[in-house]
């Protein structure tokens, strides 16, 4: 993973807080700043919240408004702004949607993560070969021409690399303190990769999930078939991210076969997802019970 200081979203947040603090020190409202700079008030709000980047010209105008001329401070803030303007994860632009790129950018800044996955192993816990098998199925690989298959393999390679980069948030260090995952039992029972009669892909994937149970950052649980109906039935895959700064609203990301959604403003959706997740946690198995279920699934292959 790239150093946090090089993450555009992180620098947008830092810069926004510094500019907001500077405005408050000078006893000005956002409305007054907007009028003085001939900006809209919403632009001032978005800049201070770290939602948008700011050009060097606009930054210097902001600093001049408050008489800030210390060159060291100007250079420091200009450096933040320059990083904030960079494209986040440019390697993803050809293979992932804008909504997913936005999600991944915030995933790096999250303190806690809650993920529900009813169909597949969550991306943060997938093996490369499991990921390849899922993507080949999604792309209907056998029906493609040889040239189309070659192009698809290149695309798959890029997506697998993105997945490996994302998985580094589960290692030591970084902002993430806990990742809570709930999967349906179908996830560990569906033999992904066995289309050609080889169960190696699924075996390695289940063994990785078993190993994840010992990761202090990971809380992995499963809703067993025996639990009957539960609050997640009918839900698509979704993730809730929460951040260290209490001023940062949670981010909700949902994905299904027909598209993706990323939002921080749909409070009703976020509250409903959070409530559903808590309900599933109460019926999901974990620890030694989940370990036993994984062992049974491995033995059945």
Steps between C-alpha positions, in 0.01 A plus 500: 500500500623849423599708806202680653661839433479419128128416506306787333191455721712519814668822388166653399376435854816644658495808280128557557548493877792743480303744286194471723716570805655802329155640421383451859814663640408807298139493624346469154204291390496285190253742349738793553790307346286405201402865445859624531637242256196503270449130560173326578451413865464135402850513348645628828316224687621226264861623516498515881337156523766353273242398241669679210854606418600865467710656225825677586347833389198455728721387789722808474193723481367336818831554680530863387152566637634427847836668449694176527839566340736266687667320210557179692131469580399597147732234358367238743137569410585518129660156524185361664289653224723358227467144634126549557453586132657177378286227355439232760615156393548580130573130440132432579352740246474246217370207702282641777207740518515851643282387792742220589804726465336744741431215739859371491638848561295524820570139597862600558390769747247294694533410865235227495345300218183290500444279198212265417543259209226247416656359182880506490793529736558874564773648282721583797510129589526345153792303362626611156380179334156523659477856368604385154235227500227745603600751232523235227149389586375860499659560158365168362856411412441171310270678251764758406724480195871441551575870450221596740631254758849653479356848555285370786802339668684833494198667658475225761871538583443871569203430725689234694784746558253760631360235735849419635564869563171538685572200720796678656261690730459173692872489578658667802516879494264733319180659623269198488452354846226243432340341194172321573393249232178300484456244223211268432566125528450477122829689464703215650289227341507626141801335334632791297763392248377141477345543156780284354481248783788650702423594861847644573384860462223461758714298737768770508232766546343322796840449657565875467169574673601261777830684540317836506332394825832562677546852360433748785365751249243257361164401649364237258155349554257286300120484492435122495213345307372370833439856625206530261383844394722789607515878437739463207273288282432683176795737547769559243868509594574813699768666710479769768811705575550718807785744548723623785374857472152516650416782259534256209171334416496121446523382140267235358597296193267249336573270208293258296484365145325814376724770641656670798411776742719712726342750739568695818179706494227232485457478877202266482694247292803519731288456814311207344824328396652550844191358671490203261868426566451505876206265463706256297785511751262370765422182301833448321750243621864587567812368670517125550153448349605670179832318504312171516272605214802589286662165581181320395488695173864415429442133577201495262710607200 
